[in-house]
Amino acid sequence: MAFDEPACHTCETTLVSRLFCFSCNALQPFPREIDFFEVLGFPVSFELKSAELEERYQQLSLELHPDFYGSAPEAEQLLSETASAILNTAYKTLHEPTLRAGYLLHLLAEKQQLDERSLPEGFLAEMFFLQEELDELLDSVNSVELSAMHDDLQNRKKDIEADYAPLFKKHEEHPEDSGILQQLQTHLNAERYLRRLLERIPVAD
Amino acid sequence: MERIIGIDLGTTNSLCATVFDEGPEVIGEGENAVTPSVLSRIDSGWLVGQEAQKRRISNPENTVSSIKRLMGRDLEELGELVNELPYKIVEGDRKLLKVRIGVSEPYQDFTPQELSAEILKKVKQRAETALGESVEKAVITVPAYFDDAQRQATRAAATIAGLEVARIINEPTAAAIAYGLDEKQDLQKDGHVAVYDLGGGTFDISILKLSGKIFKVVATHGNTQLGGDDFDQALVEILKKRILQQHPQAHFEDPESKQILKKTAESIKIELSLSPETTYTLDFPKQGVSFTDNFKVEDFESLISPLVEQTLESCKHVLQQAKLSLAQIDEVVLVGGSTVVPGVRRKIETFFGRSPHVAIDPYKVVAIGAGIQGHLLAGGRRDFLLLDVIPLALGIETLGGTFSKIITGNTTIPVEESETFTTNVDDQTSIDVNIYQGERELIKDCRALGQFKLRGIPPMKGGFPLVEVMFRVDANGILTVSASEKRSGKKAEIEVIPFHGLTQFEIERIMEDSFENAIDDFNERQLIEFRLTAERVFQGIEHNWNVAESALTETERDKIRMQMEVVRQSIKGQDSQALKAQLDALGELTRPLADTAMGRSILTELQGESADS
């Protein structure tokens, strides 16, 4: 996909990130619909080494941040502000596995109709039960049982998260199988429920 | 390279710093380095700083302090504080606060922005005098937990003061920069740093991650209505009780009594930072009440304990937000005048389980960090980068009074997020959206920042237009909103009505007013200054006329005498520039005198005057 490889608009070097050319140090004009993987210069995939992501984010921040364009022409100041903003959002999204999974699914499923509300079999009933239990515990301020419940929810959440990587991998191998994406959607929906319950538990000292 | 100074606009004191050839340092020396954030109204304008401080008791109804606590707030939010403050506060349009000056009609009302501007003007003037150059741009610090309205108010104050705000940065972050970039400090260059900042009126706790050149704020929490002022107020309440036991007839509602109580509380607090016990005397001459007693440090510490506990609650909260345990905090840095109170310091040390960094003066460290950031913005260095966050979520009101977050708290700035809105009915051409800031679920628990009206939406079927509203928070932490209708591609008009702030129009009007005044003020100041110089120079010449008689010719001496007469005439006039020109001319005439060894010492001042011009 040669045409997909973006080049610097001044020196024509192939760009690592669509936002900046490390070769001639030029800010790059970029389209609004740019995806977060292009922003940070990584292939569109769930697999991402967090140390590499961190390093690239820092590298780009040190070039793009508006602090370094204080005396630049106004157009450049504005571009640096917009570029830094999208860099920050891209980093935040890709850094957090759940957000990354949700974002990647959104990219991959663009042309497919997914059931956006799907949940695992029997999940809802289970959640209602847990919710009632949590209400009671919160009323009784039972900190021991609350923290046990916190751990339980946390473990369920981790189990779901552990499935993202293999599911995305499976999708890479069988891109025609839309059932895999639907499965991912179901996982993400379930995780959101768990997160909301977790947010209601106050953190113990 | 133009200079961008750093200004710490504090509740109690304000100061500025810059990077000199020798390194970053506060601008000015001794008393001139620190401007108490106090103003006092006189006929021709304001006295600011030390001069105003002196009038707190002699002229309480015209003297204003702790203005920072009013910035971007309304009457309801101030609560009890309104009764504690020794000056009157009234509420104007759009809940805009105003400080009322004067004992009777006609009152003069001033917004906190205008009053802060006077402090900034003073700081700017002092910096200009010390640096010998004009200062146009500044980095101004604010508490990390300041919301959008409070930041906007600070920026408006700077604009009114004639300063271009190069950046608004958070106080704890500024402190972290000062420590992190100071080679003399043994602060780890990679790791998590907690900055505990307790000032006169605000408290902040920020956790930063230092890695290489980057200072990244991970999370911040705080309370913009908690500080050393509250320690004073707690003391004031105790003092009142003690006095009433002996003098049941005593009363404290008048501005003078409030100022006397506050001033005594401040000095007790300071004394108890140095010794375990202090004696104080309170005199209320108008009531014929005099009261003397002791205060023990244990009593003071138990008095402020609940307040300090509140700050530690914030510390727990911020750790939770940063997803860090206490053990993962590598360094603790203390900032702000209230951290010198031994009882406060001890509690922080116990909480974090390590001794905090205090090597850089906690009064100066914020200004120094701001000065370094100013140096970076001016292009003087680019070996570090500060990545800061917005402290509280930004969002809008949705159905049923719920708060829908568009940008979450602790998000790295700059940041942009968009949200799409539509119409409810056919041919609707405008939508009103209310903007809030906060961390709670319901808008009634969040701060209303303003309302924007989307206008010029092309008439379409209800629910059909797609109005994309872009929320943009710049590197100053300040929000701007823009909008466009996606189907027609038309840019929707947007009008933001700030709830606690000044509109652009109001800022401009104040600036016009103050610009006219500023010329007069400046002229007046210079007149006073040049008149004093002339007096000193005359004395110098007259006392040492014998030197002139031996060193100068008759003609030269006559010319000097004539010019002295011209200067005398100018002194009586009102034109400072004319006076300066005549003084300069006198300097020229006495120049040959300065070349003689004896003349040099006498006339240095005069020659110095000329050399400066």
Chai-1 contact restraints between the chains, C-beta under 6 A:
chainA,res_idxA,chainB,res_idxB,connection_type,confidence,min_distance_angstrom,max_distance_angstrom,comment,restraint_id
A,Q58,B,I214,contact,1.0,0.0,6.0,A-B,restraint_1
A,L62,B,L385,contact,1.0,0.0,6.0,A-B,restraint_2
A,H65,B,L385,contact,1.0,0.0,6.0,A-B,restraint_3
A,P66,B,A475,contact,1.0,0.0,6.0,A-B,restraint_4
A,D67,B,L376,contact,1.0,0.0,6.0,A-B,restraint_5
A,D67,B,L377,contact,1.0,0.0,6.0,A-B,restraint_6
A,F68,B,R382,contact,1.0,0.0,6.0,A-B,restraint_7
A,G70,B,L377,contact,1.0,0.0,6.0,A-B,restraint_8
A,S71,B,G379,contact,1.0,0.0,6.0,A-B,restraint_9
A,E81,B,P414,contact,1.0,0.0,6.0,A-B,restraint_10
A,S84,B,P414,contact,1.0,0.0,6.0,A-B,restraint_11
A,A85,B,P414,contact,1.0,0.0,6.0,A-B,restraint_12
A,A85,B,V415,contact,1.0,0.0,6.0,A-B,restraint_13
A,A85,B,E416,contact,1.0,0.0,6.0,A-B,restraint_14
A,N88,B,T412,contact,1.0,0.0,6.0,A-B,restraint_15
A,N88,B,V415,contact,1.0,0.0,6.0,A-B,restraint_16
A,V203,B,Q320,contact,1.0,0.0,6.0,A-B,restraint_17
